[in-house]
């Protein structure tokens, strides 16, 4: 059985995005999420950790299935990396974690935005629930190798498709040191397209709230002196929905709840629950 890391929320589940004040303002006023290059995230081991889990799991199956079969999976995983670039936006299932406030919300002076998870799934993304237990990661990856071998024996047309999915889902395996993040990761794939004697990035779009739409403009920003690509996704479906259900004010943020409520109601983000962090941090 192929084990998927796909996140499947219940009807009223919220997922939480930690951000500084400027990002909070931009997200609320523009109704857009930035999908960022996964290689530029805070954890320098992004993607590498998941691939190392694949290697360790594959080593346990060399004698059973042979190196040639495992190399075939590895080739698909590597080829998918050359085909496109993974973008991501990160959320948590926990709205008030001190380490998160420190790392992602301007040392506690920012905000947490709580989104209705099912509504966000209307975007052209794949939602993954991050796993931090290394033993469980190897167990899942090994079970997936077993399932892929069965598909190969059946000469299934789905073999390469599931190899690709497996390769992308490796991004949902993270170092146990990050377990407090309780992360839900939204990913979106950009494609590489030949341009003159090299390549460029293109977004082929996808399904937005049940409709097929063209891709977004690919933009760049400078991060640590490097041009870093991103796209913006409209989570309001052209102002037809409002998935923002809660805002949590950071432990070092002195703003009044009433000020945030007035701000949100005035710009049309209505009926949002406003709370203050319970974290003791000054």
N, C-alpha and C positions, 0 to 999 in steps of 0.2 A: 504494500500500500504506500502510495506517495504521501508523505507527511507534509502538509502545507502550513506555513506560518501565517497564512491569511487571517486577518482580524475580522471577526464577525460580531459587531456590537448588537446589543438589544435595543429596543425601540427608543428608550429615553437615556441611554448611556451618554455621558459626556467625556470628552478627552480634552486635556488642558495644555495650552501653549504658554510657556514662560517667555517673557520678552521685556525689553526696556521700554521706557515711556515713549520714545519716538516710534518704535515699532508698534506699540499699542495704538498710538494715534493713527498711524498709517493704515494698519489693518482695519480699524473701525471706520475710518473715513473713506477708504478706497474699496472696502469689501473684497480684498484680495489677499491671498497667501503667496509668499515667495517660495518657490521650489528651487533649492540651492544644490550646487554640485556636491555630491556626497563626499568627494575627496577633500572638500574644504571644511568639513565639520570639525568640532572641537577635539574629537578623539582621533589622533593621528593614525591609529590602527584600523580606521574604518575600512571595510572590505577585506583587508588583509587577515583580520582575525577569522572571518567566515571561511576564507580560502584555506587557512591553516587547519580548520576543523575538517574541511573536505579532504585535505591531504592525509590527516591522521586516520580518518575513517576509511579512506581508500586503501591505506597500508594494511588494514585488518582484513581486506578482501582480495588482496593480490593472489594469494594461494588458491582461493576458492574460485575466482572468476578469471584470473589471468590479467597481466599488465595491459594487453592489447585492448580489452574491453574498457578498463578504467581510463586508459589514454583517450579513448573515444569520447567518454564523458568530459574529460578534462579539455579536450579540443573544443567541444561545444561551449563550455564555460568560458574559455579564453576568447573564442570567436565572438561570443555575445558581447564581451567587453570591448572588442574592436568595432562592433556594429553600432554601439551607442554609448551614451553617457547617462548614468543614473543621477537623477535629481531627487531631493528628499526634503520633507518638512517634518519636524519632530514634535511629538506630543507626549503627554504623560497621562496615566490613569489616576495620578495623585496630584491634587491641586495645592498642596501646602507642604513642600519638602524643603528644609533649610538649605541643603546642598544645591538644590535646583535654583532657589532664589539667588544664592551667591554666584553661581556659574552663568546663569542665563537671563537674569532679570536685574542687571545693574546693581549687583551686591545688595539685593533686597529693596531697591528703590523703584522697581518696575511693577509689572502686573502679570497676572495669569488670566488668560481668556479661555473660558470653557465653551466648547463647541458641541452641538449635537452630532455625535459620531456618524449616525446613519445618514444624516443630511450631507456631511462632507464626502461620503462615499459616492455621491452623485458626480463628483469631479472625475476627470480621467486619470485616476491614480490606482495603485494597488496598495492596500493597507496591510501592514505586517505587524504582528505582535512580537516584540523583541524577546529573545530567550537569553538568559545570562548563565544558566547552569551548564558548565562545560561538559559534564558527564552526560547530561540530557541532550546537549547539542550533538555530541558524537553518536549517541544512540539514534537520534532522529536522522542524521546524515547517513549512517550505516543502513538504517531501514529503507531509506530512499534509494540507496545504491542497490539493495536487494530487489526493490520494486522495479527499478530501471532495468536490471538484468532480466527480470521476468518479461518485461515489455519487449526487450531485444529478442528474447527467445521466441516470442509470439510474432515477431516481425511486424510489430505495431507501428503504424504511421505516427503515433503519438510520442515515440521515443525521444526524438530531438526536441519536440515541443516541451516535454517535461524536463529534459536536461537544461533547457534555457530557463524554465521557471525555477528549477533547483538552483541554478547559478545566481539568479537575482535574489532568491530567498536566503542565500547565504549572508546577505547584508543584514538579516535579522538576527544573526548570531553575534553577540557582543561579549567583551571581556567582563567577567563577574564583578570587577571593581565598579562597574557602572550600574549595579543592580537597583540602586535607589531611584534611578530615573523612571523605572516602570514604563518603558517607552513603547508608544505606538508610532510607527514610522510610515508616512505616506510617501510612496515613490512614483516617479514618472520618468519615462525613458525618452531621451532625445536621440535622434539618429545622426550618424555621420554620412555626409554626401560628398561625392567627389567635386572638387572645385579647383579649376585650372590644374596645377600639378600637385595639389594637396587635397585637404578635406575641409569641410565646414559643418557646423551643427545646424540641423533643421528639426522642427517640431511638427510631426505629422498629425497632431491633434488627437482626437479620441471621442469617447462618449461623454457628453456633458448632460447630466440629468436626463438621460434617456435619448438624447439627440446627438447625432454625429456632427461634430464641428471641426473646422480647420484648426491648425496649430497656432500657438501663441508666438508673439515676437520674442526672439531670444535676445536678452540683454546681458550686459556685463557690468560688473563693479570691481574695483580694485580691493583685494583683500590680501593683506600681508605682501604687498607689492606685486601681486599676480592678478591678471584679468580673469575673473571668475564668472562663469555663466549662470544665469537664472532665468526663470519665467514667472509670470504672475498669473494665478488662477482665480477667477471670480467665483467666490463661494456663495454668492447671493443669487446666482442664476438670473442675472440682470434685474436684481432687486425684487425677485418674486418670493424669496425665502430669507429668513434670518436665522442661521444656525447658532449665533452667539446667544447663549443662555445664561452665562454667569461671568462675572469679573471679580477677581480677588486682588485686593490692593496689597502690595508688598509690605513686609514688616518695617521697613525703613522709609516707606513712602508716607508723607504727612498729609496727603490730599484727603478731603472730606468725602464720605460716601455720597453725600448729596451733590457734590460737584460732578462726580462721575455719572450719576444718574441723570442730571440735567444735560450734560454733554451728550450722552447716548440717546436720550429721548429726543433731543433737538435735531440730531442728525438722522433720526429715523430708525435707530436700533432700539426697539421698544421692549418693555417688560423683561428687562435683564436683572437677574439677582446680583446684588452688589455685596460683597463680603470683605472683611479685613483678615489678613493672615493671622493665624494664632502662633506663628513661630516667634520665639523669644530671641530677638536679634536687634541689637542697637549698635 
